[in-house]
Amino acid sequence: MKQNIGRGEFSQYPNLSQTSCQEDDVSSYVQHLNALYSYFESRFEDILMINPYKIDAKC
């Protein structure tokens, strides 16, 4: 998704595809998405380390 936004391809968002966006605005949105991705990756890193058998809802 962030790659599409960075290239100015807004096909996933019909309202945005009809408007024009300045390159600076798009760049700041992409930077914000990268920061959010890094935050979530570090915040939920411990969840990714849990073995799947411990998460099994049947237990």
PDB file with SEQRES, HELIX, SHEET and CRYST1 records, atoms N, CA, C and O in Angstrom:
SEQRES   1 A   59  MET LYS GLN ASN ILE GLY ARG GLY GLU PHE SER GLN TYR          
SEQRES   2 A   59  PRO ASN LEU SER GLN THR SER CYS GLN GLU ASP ASP VAL          
SEQRES   3 A   59  SER SER TYR VAL GLN HIS LEU ASN ALA LEU TYR SER TYR          
SEQRES   4 A   59  PHE GLU SER ARG PHE GLU ASP ILE LEU MET ILE ASN PRO          
SEQRES   5 A   59  TYR LYS ILE ASP ALA LYS CYS                                  
HELIX    1 AA1 LYS A    2  GLY A    6  1                                   5    
HELIX    2 AA2 PRO A   14  SER A   17  1                                   4    
HELIX    3 AA3 GLU A   23  ARG A   43  1                                  21    
HELIX    4 AA4 GLU A   45  LEU A   48  1                                   4    
HELIX    5 AA5 PRO A   52  ILE A   55  1                                   4    
CRYST1    1.000    1.000    1.000  90.00  90.00  90.00 P 1           1          
ATOM      1  N   MET A   1       0.823  -1.183   0.000  1.00  0.00           N  
ATOM      2  CA  MET A   1       0.000   0.000   0.000  1.00  0.00           C  
ATOM      3  C   MET A   1       0.871   1.251   0.000  1.00  0.00           C  
ATOM      4  O   MET A   1       0.628   2.172  -0.780  1.00  0.00           O  
ATOM      5  N   LYS A   2       1.889   1.295   0.873  1.00  0.00           N  
ATOM      6  CA  LYS A   2       2.702   2.507   0.920  1.00  0.00           C  
ATOM      7  C   LYS A   2       3.491   2.706  -0.369  1.00  0.00           C  
ATOM      8  O   LYS A   2       3.804   3.838  -0.737  1.00  0.00           O  
ATOM      9  N   GLN A   3       3.817   1.600  -1.062  1.00  0.00           N  
ATOM     10  CA  GLN A   3       4.503   1.741  -2.344  1.00  0.00           C  
ATOM     11  C   GLN A   3       3.575   2.392  -3.367  1.00  0.00           C  
ATOM     12  O   GLN A   3       3.999   3.245  -4.148  1.00  0.00           O  
ATOM     13  N   ASN A   4       2.313   1.986  -3.357  1.00  0.00           N  
ATOM     14  CA  ASN A   4       1.340   2.577  -4.280  1.00  0.00           C  
ATOM     15  C   ASN A   4       1.155   4.063  -4.002  1.00  0.00           C  
ATOM     16  O   ASN A   4       1.110   4.873  -4.928  1.00  0.00           O  
ATOM     17  N   ILE A   5       1.050   4.415  -2.739  1.00  0.00           N  
ATOM     18  CA  ILE A   5       0.884   5.823  -2.387  1.00  0.00           C  
ATOM     19  C   ILE A   5       2.129   6.606  -2.782  1.00  0.00           C  
ATOM     20  O   ILE A   5       2.024   7.723  -3.289  1.00  0.00           O  
ATOM     21  N   GLY A   6       3.310   6.027  -2.554  1.00  0.00           N  
ATOM     22  CA  GLY A   6       4.554   6.695  -2.923  1.00  0.00           C  
ATOM     23  C   GLY A   6       4.663   6.948  -4.414  1.00  0.00           C  
ATOM     24  O   GLY A   6       5.273   7.932  -4.832  1.00  0.00           O  
ATOM     25  N   ARG A   7       4.083   6.078  -5.217  1.00  0.00           N  
ATOM     26  CA  ARG A   7       4.102   6.243  -6.676  1.00  0.00           C  
ATOM     27  C   ARG A   7       2.941   7.099  -7.173  1.00  0.00           C  
ATOM     28  O   ARG A   7       2.853   7.406  -8.362  1.00  0.00           O  
ATOM     29  N   GLY A   8       2.054   7.481  -6.259  1.00  0.00           N  
ATOM     30  CA  GLY A   8       0.899   8.282  -6.657  1.00  0.00           C  
ATOM     31  C   GLY A   8      -0.218   7.461  -7.251  1.00  0.00           C  
ATOM     32  O   GLY A   8      -1.081   8.002  -7.943  1.00  0.00           O  
ATOM     33  N   GLU A   9      -0.224   6.161  -6.997  1.00  0.00           N  
ATOM     34  CA  GLU A   9      -1.282   5.279  -7.487  1.00  0.00           C  
ATOM     35  C   GLU A   9      -2.316   5.098  -6.381  1.00  0.00           C  
ATOM     36  O   GLU A   9      -2.081   4.381  -5.408  1.00  0.00           O  
ATOM     37  N   PHE A  10      -3.436   5.742  -6.540  1.00  0.00           N  
ATOM     38  CA  PHE A  10      -4.468   5.727  -5.510  1.00  0.00           C  
ATOM     39  C   PHE A  10      -5.666   4.887  -5.918  1.00  0.00           C  
ATOM     40  O   PHE A  10      -6.796   5.212  -5.551  1.00  0.00           O  
ATOM     41  N   SER A  11      -5.448   3.822  -6.662  1.00  0.00           N  
ATOM     42  CA  SER A  11      -6.559   3.012  -7.164  1.00  0.00           C  
ATOM     43  C   SER A  11      -7.375   2.377  -6.040  1.00  0.00           C  
ATOM     44  O   SER A  11      -8.552   2.070  -6.229  1.00  0.00           O  
ATOM     45  N   GLN A  12      -6.765   2.178  -4.880  1.00  0.00           N  
ATOM     46  CA  GLN A  12      -7.495   1.605  -3.744  1.00  0.00           C  
ATOM     47  C   GLN A  12      -8.424   2.632  -3.103  1.00  0.00           C  
ATOM     48  O   GLN A  12      -9.332   2.279  -2.351  1.00  0.00           O  
ATOM     49  N   TYR A  13      -8.189   3.893  -3.406  1.00  0.00           N  
ATOM     50  CA  TYR A  13      -8.965   4.979  -2.828  1.00  0.00           C  
ATOM     51  C   TYR A  13      -9.556   5.818  -3.962  1.00  0.00           C  
ATOM     52  O   TYR A  13      -8.911   6.755  -4.433  1.00  0.00           O  
ATOM     53  N   PRO A  14     -10.762   5.496  -4.402  1.00  0.00           N  
ATOM     54  CA  PRO A  14     -11.350   6.182  -5.561  1.00  0.00           C  
ATOM     55  C   PRO A  14     -11.422   7.707  -5.410  1.00  0.00           C  
ATOM     56  O   PRO A  14     -11.211   8.433  -6.381  1.00  0.00           O  
ATOM     57  N   ASN A  15     -11.713   8.189  -4.213  1.00  0.00           N  
ATOM     58  CA  ASN A  15     -11.799   9.641  -4.024  1.00  0.00           C  
ATOM     59  C   ASN A  15     -10.437  10.303  -4.198  1.00  0.00           C  
ATOM     60  O   ASN A  15     -10.349  11.408  -4.735  1.00  0.00           O  
ATOM     61  N   LEU A  16      -9.378   9.641  -3.752  1.00  0.00           N  
ATOM     62  CA  LEU A  16      -8.038  10.210  -3.906  1.00  0.00           C  
ATOM     63  C   LEU A  16      -7.556  10.150  -5.345  1.00  0.00           C  
ATOM     64  O   LEU A  16      -6.813  11.027  -5.787  1.00  0.00           O  
ATOM     65  N   SER A  17      -7.969   9.129  -6.077  1.00  0.00           N  
ATOM     66  CA  SER A  17      -7.502   9.005  -7.455  1.00  0.00           C  
ATOM     67  C   SER A  17      -8.044  10.122  -8.336  1.00  0.00           C  
ATOM     68  O   SER A  17      -7.497  10.386  -9.406  1.00  0.00           O  
ATOM     69  N   GLN A  18      -9.105  10.776  -7.902  1.00  0.00           N  
ATOM     70  CA  GLN A  18      -9.695  11.867  -8.677  1.00  0.00           C  
ATOM     71  C   GLN A  18      -9.091  13.221  -8.326  1.00  0.00           C  
ATOM     72  O   GLN A  18      -9.380  14.212  -8.996  1.00  0.00           O  
ATOM     73  N   THR A  19      -8.265  13.283  -7.299  1.00  0.00           N  
ATOM     74  CA  THR A  19      -7.672  14.547  -6.882  1.00  0.00           C  
ATOM     75  C   THR A  19      -6.190  14.565  -7.221  1.00  0.00           C  
ATOM     76  O   THR A  19      -5.595  13.540  -7.552  1.00  0.00           O  
ATOM     77  N   SER A  20      -5.618  15.742  -7.131  1.00  0.00           N  
ATOM     78  CA  SER A  20      -4.174  15.854  -7.332  1.00  0.00           C  
ATOM     79  C   SER A  20      -3.527  16.146  -5.981  1.00  0.00           C  
ATOM     80  O   SER A  20      -4.038  16.942  -5.194  1.00  0.00           O  
ATOM     81  N   CYS A  21      -2.414  15.501  -5.728  1.00  0.00           N  
ATOM     82  CA  CYS A  21      -1.699  15.672  -4.467  1.00  0.00           C  
ATOM     83  C   CYS A  21      -0.303  16.190  -4.764  1.00  0.00           C  
ATOM     84  O   CYS A  21       0.314  15.820  -5.763  1.00  0.00           O  
ATOM     85  N   GLN A  22       0.180  17.040  -3.895  1.00  0.00           N  
ATOM     86  CA  GLN A  22       1.539  17.541  -4.055  1.00  0.00           C  
ATOM     87  C   GLN A  22       2.526  16.474  -3.599  1.00  0.00           C  
ATOM     88  O   GLN A  22       2.242  15.691  -2.692  1.00  0.00           O  
ATOM     89  N   GLU A  23       3.668  16.459  -4.231  1.00  0.00           N  
ATOM     90  CA  GLU A  23       4.694  15.456  -3.938  1.00  0.00           C  
ATOM     91  C   GLU A  23       5.148  15.521  -2.480  1.00  0.00           C  
ATOM     92  O   GLU A  23       5.423  14.486  -1.874  1.00  0.00           O  
ATOM     93  N   ASP A  24       5.228  16.720  -1.914  1.00  0.00           N  
ATOM     94  CA  ASP A  24       5.642  16.859  -0.515  1.00  0.00           C  
ATOM     95  C   ASP A  24       4.641  16.208   0.427  1.00  0.00           C  
ATOM     96  O   ASP A  24       5.028  15.569   1.405  1.00  0.00           O  
ATOM     97  N   ASP A  25       3.355  16.370   0.133  1.00  0.00           N  
ATOM     98  CA  ASP A  25       2.323  15.759   0.969  1.00  0.00           C  
ATOM     99  C   ASP A  25       2.402  14.241   0.905  1.00  0.00           C  
ATOM    100  O   ASP A  25       2.334  13.565   1.931  1.00  0.00           O  
ATOM    101  N   VAL A  26       2.545  13.714  -0.295  1.00  0.00           N  
ATOM    102  CA  VAL A  26       2.626  12.264  -0.469  1.00  0.00           C  
ATOM    103  C   VAL A  26       3.858  11.727   0.239  1.00  0.00           C  
ATOM    104  O   VAL A  26       3.803  10.676   0.878  1.00  0.00           O  
ATOM    105  N   SER A  27       4.965  12.442   0.130  1.00  0.00           N  
ATOM    106  CA  SER A  27       6.205  12.018   0.788  1.00  0.00           C  
ATOM    107  C   SER A  27       6.037  11.978   2.305  1.00  0.00           C  
ATOM    108  O   SER A  27       6.517  11.050   2.957  1.00  0.00           O  
ATOM    109  N   SER A  28       5.366  12.968   2.867  1.00  0.00           N  
ATOM    110  CA  SER A  28       5.164  12.972   4.318  1.00  0.00           C  
ATOM    111  C   SER A  28       4.235  11.838   4.750  1.00  0.00           C  
ATOM    112  O   SER A  28       4.423  11.265   5.824  1.00  0.00           O  
ATOM    113  N   TYR A  29       3.234  11.504   3.928  1.00  0.00           N  
ATOM    114  CA  TYR A  29       2.349  10.381   4.245  1.00  0.00           C  
ATOM    115  C   TYR A  29       3.116   9.062   4.224  1.00  0.00           C  
ATOM    116  O   TYR A  29       2.915   8.207   5.087  1.00  0.00           O  
ATOM    117  N   VAL A  30       3.989   8.903   3.241  1.00  0.00           N  
ATOM    118  CA  VAL A  30       4.784   7.678   3.145  1.00  0.00           C  
ATOM    119  C   VAL A  30       5.726   7.571   4.340  1.00  0.00           C  
ATOM    120  O   VAL A  30       5.896   6.486   4.896  1.00  0.00           O  
ATOM    121  N   GLN A  31       6.334   8.673   4.737  1.00  0.00           N  
ATOM    122  CA  GLN A  31       7.202   8.654   5.918  1.00  0.00           C  
ATOM    123  C   GLN A  31       6.410   8.289   7.165  1.00  0.00           C  
ATOM    124  O   GLN A  31       6.897   7.547   8.018  1.00  0.00           O  
ATOM    125  N   HIS A  32       5.201   8.802   7.272  1.00  0.00           N  
ATOM    126  CA  HIS A  32       4.351   8.489   8.417  1.00  0.00           C  
ATOM    127  C   HIS A  32       3.982   7.007   8.431  1.00  0.00           C  
ATOM    128  O   HIS A  32       3.996   6.375   9.488  1.00  0.00           O  
ATOM    129  N   LEU A  33       3.654   6.452   7.275  1.00  0.00           N  
ATOM    130  CA  LEU A  33       3.346   5.021   7.192  1.00  0.00           C  
ATOM    131  C   LEU A  33       4.553   4.171   7.570  1.00  0.00           C  
ATOM    132  O   LEU A  33       4.404   3.153   8.246  1.00  0.00           O  
ATOM    133  N   ASN A  34       5.745   4.577   7.144  1.00  0.00           N  
ATOM    134  CA  ASN A  34       6.963   3.855   7.515  1.00  0.00           C  
ATOM    135  C   ASN A  34       7.192   3.901   9.018  1.00  0.00           C  
ATOM    136  O   ASN A  34       7.579   2.901   9.622  1.00  0.00           O  
ATOM    137  N   ALA A  35       6.952   5.062   9.624  1.00  0.00           N  
ATOM    138  CA  ALA A  35       7.119   5.189  11.071  1.00  0.00           C  
ATOM    139  C   ALA A  35       6.110   4.315  11.812  1.00  0.00           C  
ATOM    140  O   ALA A  35       6.461   3.663  12.795  1.00  0.00           O  
ATOM    141  N   LEU A  36       4.861   4.297  11.350  1.00  0.00           N  
ATOM    142  CA  LEU A  36       3.849   3.444  11.978  1.00  0.00           C  
ATOM    143  C   LEU A  36       4.203   1.970  11.858  1.00  0.00           C  
ATOM    144  O   LEU A  36       4.039   1.204  12.808  1.00  0.00           O  
ATOM    145  N   TYR A  37       4.687   1.579  10.693  1.00  0.00           N  
ATOM    146  CA  TYR A  37       5.081   0.185  10.481  1.00  0.00           C  
ATOM    147  C   TYR A  37       6.208  -0.198  11.434  1.00  0.00           C  
ATOM    148  O   TYR A  37       6.173  -1.272  12.034  1.00  0.00           O  
ATOM    149  N   SER A  38       7.199   0.662  11.579  1.00  0.00           N  
ATOM    150  CA  SER A  38       8.312   0.386  12.492  1.00  0.00           C  
ATOM    151  C   SER A  38       7.828   0.301  13.935  1.00  0.00           C  
ATOM    152  O   SER A  38       8.274  -0.558  14.696  1.00  0.00           O  
ATOM    153  N   TYR A  39       6.914   1.197  14.309  1.00  0.00           N  
ATOM    154  CA  TYR A  39       6.382   1.187  15.665  1.00  0.00           C  
ATOM    155  C   TYR A  39       5.638  -0.114  15.948  1.00  0.00           C  
ATOM    156  O   TYR A  39       5.881  -0.758  16.969  1.00  0.00           O  
ATOM    157  N   PHE A  40       4.740  -0.501  15.055  1.00  0.00           N  
ATOM    158  CA  PHE A  40       3.979  -1.734  15.264  1.00  0.00           C  
ATOM    159  C   PHE A  40       4.878  -2.957  15.254  1.00  0.00           C  
ATOM    160  O   PHE A  40       4.661  -3.902  16.013  1.00  0.00           O  
ATOM    161  N   GLU A  41       5.879  -2.938  14.400  1.00  0.00           N  
ATOM    162  CA  GLU A  41       6.800  -4.064  14.332  1.00  0.00           C  
ATOM    163  C   GLU A  41       7.545  -4.241  15.652  1.00  0.00           C  
ATOM    164  O   GLU A  41       7.703  -5.366  16.126  1.00  0.00           O  
ATOM    165  N   SER A  42       8.002  -3.145  16.248  1.00  0.00           N  
ATOM    166  CA  SER A  42       8.715  -3.248  17.521  1.00  0.00           C  
ATOM    167  C   SER A  42       7.749  -3.485  18.682  1.00  0.00           C  
ATOM    168  O   SER A  42       8.079  -4.206  19.624  1.00  0.00           O  
ATOM    169  N   ARG A  43       6.565  -2.887  18.622  1.00  0.00           N  
ATOM    170  CA  ARG A  43       5.589  -2.998  19.712  1.00  0.00           C  
ATOM    171  C   ARG A  43       5.059  -4.419  19.856  1.00  0.00           C  
ATOM    172  O   ARG A  43       4.857  -4.896  20.972  1.00  0.00           O  
ATOM    173  N   PHE A  44       4.833  -5.090  18.742  1.00  0.00           N  
ATOM    174  CA  PHE A  44       4.237  -6.417  18.766  1.00  0.00           C  
ATOM    175  C   PHE A  44       5.230  -7.519  18.435  1.00  0.00           C  
ATOM    176  O   PHE A  44       4.839  -8.623  18.056  1.00  0.00           O  
ATOM    177  N   GLU A  45       6.505  -7.221  18.578  1.00  0.00           N  
ATOM    178  CA  GLU A  45       7.542  -8.206  18.296  1.00  0.00           C  
ATOM    179  C   GLU A  45       7.403  -9.427  19.198  1.00  0.00           C  
ATOM    180  O   GLU A  45       7.625 -10.552  18.749  1.00  0.00           O  
ATOM    181  N   ASP A  46       7.041  -9.225  20.457  1.00  0.00           N  
ATOM    182  CA  ASP A  46       6.908 -10.342  21.383  1.00  0.00           C  
ATOM    183  C   ASP A  46       5.757 -11.274  20.997  1.00  0.00           C  
ATOM    184  O   ASP A  46       5.832 -12.477  21.247  1.00  0.00           O  
ATOM    185  N   ILE A  47       4.709 -10.745  20.400  1.00  0.00           N  
ATOM    186  CA  ILE A  47       3.594 -11.587  19.969  1.00  0.00           C  
ATOM    187  C   ILE A  47       4.033 -12.522  18.853  1.00  0.00           C  
ATOM    188  O   ILE A  47       3.593 -13.670  18.784  1.00  0.00           O  
ATOM    189  N   LEU A  48       4.892 -12.031  17.990  1.00  0.00           N  
ATOM    190  CA  LEU A  48       5.370 -12.861  16.886  1.00  0.00           C  
ATOM    191  C   LEU A  48       6.271 -13.987  17.374  1.00  0.00           C  
ATOM    192  O   LEU A  48       6.472 -14.969  16.660  1.00  0.00           O  
ATOM    193  N   MET A  49       6.809 -13.861  18.567  1.00  0.00           N  
ATOM    194  CA  MET A  49       7.708 -14.872  19.111  1.00  0.00           C  
ATOM    195  C   MET A  49       6.952 -16.018  19.794  1.00  0.00           C  
ATOM    196  O   MET A  49       7.558 -17.047  20.092  1.00  0.00           O  
ATOM    197  N   ILE A  50       5.648 -15.870  20.050  1.00  0.00           N  
ATOM    198  CA  ILE A  50       4.859 -16.898  20.721  1.00  0.00           C  
ATOM    199  C   ILE A  50       4.683 -18.085  19.785  1.00  0.00           C  
ATOM    200  O   ILE A  50       4.358 -17.918  18.610  1.00  0.00           O  
ATOM    201  N   ASN A  51       4.898 -19.266  20.307  1.00  0.00           N  
ATOM    202  CA  ASN A  51       4.707 -20.475  19.512  1.00  0.00           C  
ATOM    203  C   ASN A  51       3.223 -20.646  19.181  1.00  0.00           C  
ATOM    204  O   ASN A  51       2.371 -20.382  20.029  1.00  0.00           O  
ATOM    205  N   PRO A  52       2.908 -21.077  17.976  1.00  0.00           N  
ATOM    206  CA  PRO A  52       1.494 -21.213  17.575  1.00  0.00           C  
ATOM    207  C   PRO A  52       0.693 -22.165  18.463  1.00  0.00           C  
ATOM    208  O   PRO A  52      -0.503 -21.953  18.663  1.00  0.00           O  
ATOM    209  N   TYR A  53       1.327 -23.202  18.995  1.00  0.00           N  
ATOM    210  CA  TYR A  53       0.568 -24.139  19.822  1.00  0.00           C  
ATOM    211  C   TYR A  53       0.125 -23.505  21.133  1.00  0.00           C  
ATOM    212  O   TYR A  53      -0.821 -23.991  21.753  1.00  0.00           O  
ATOM    213  N   LYS A  54       0.771 -22.448  21.566  1.00  0.00           N  
ATOM    214  CA  LYS A  54       0.355 -21.763  22.790  1.00  0.00           C  
ATOM    215  C   LYS A  54      -0.831 -20.838  22.538  1.00  0.00           C  
ATOM    216  O   LYS A  54      -1.522 -20.449  23.480  1.00  0.00           O  
ATOM    217  N   ILE A  55      -1.069 -20.490  21.303  1.00  0.00           N  
ATOM    218  CA  ILE A  55      -2.156 -19.587  20.950  1.00  0.00           C  
ATOM    219  C   ILE A  55      -3.427 -20.352  20.607  1.00  0.00           C  
ATOM    220  O   ILE A  55      -4.498 -19.751  20.518  1.00  0.00           O  
ATOM    221  N   ASP A  56      -3.334 -21.642  20.416  1.00  0.00           N  
ATOM    222  CA  ASP A  56      -4.458 -22.463  19.973  1.00  0.00           C  
ATOM    223  C   ASP A  56      -5.663 -22.253  20.885  1.00  0.00           C  
ATOM    224  O   ASP A  56      -5.570 -22.446  22.098  1.00  0.00           O  
ATOM    225  N   ALA A  57      -6.781 -21.863  20.306  1.00  0.00           N  
ATOM    226  CA  ALA A  57      -7.988 -21.562  21.079  1.00  0.00           C  
ATOM    227  C   ALA A  57      -8.657 -22.811  21.639  1.00  0.00           C  
ATOM    228  O   ALA A  57      -9.489 -22.703  22.539  1.00  0.00           O  
ATOM    229  N   LYS A  58      -8.321 -23.979  21.137  1.00  0.00           N  
ATOM    230  CA  LYS A  58      -8.955 -25.213  21.599  1.00  0.00           C  
ATOM    231  C   LYS A  58      -8.447 -25.645  22.966  1.00  0.00           C  
ATOM    232  O   LYS A  58      -9.087 -26.461  23.630  1.00  0.00           O  
ATOM    233  N   CYS A  59      -7.337 -25.127  23.387  1.00  0.00           N  
ATOM    234  CA  CYS A  59      -6.741 -25.556  24.669  1.00  0.00           C  
ATOM    235  C   CYS A  59      -7.447 -24.985  25.856  1.00  0.00           C  
ATOM    236  O   CYS A  59      -7.061 -25.256  26.993  1.00  0.00           O  
TER     237      CYS A  59                                                      
END                                                                             
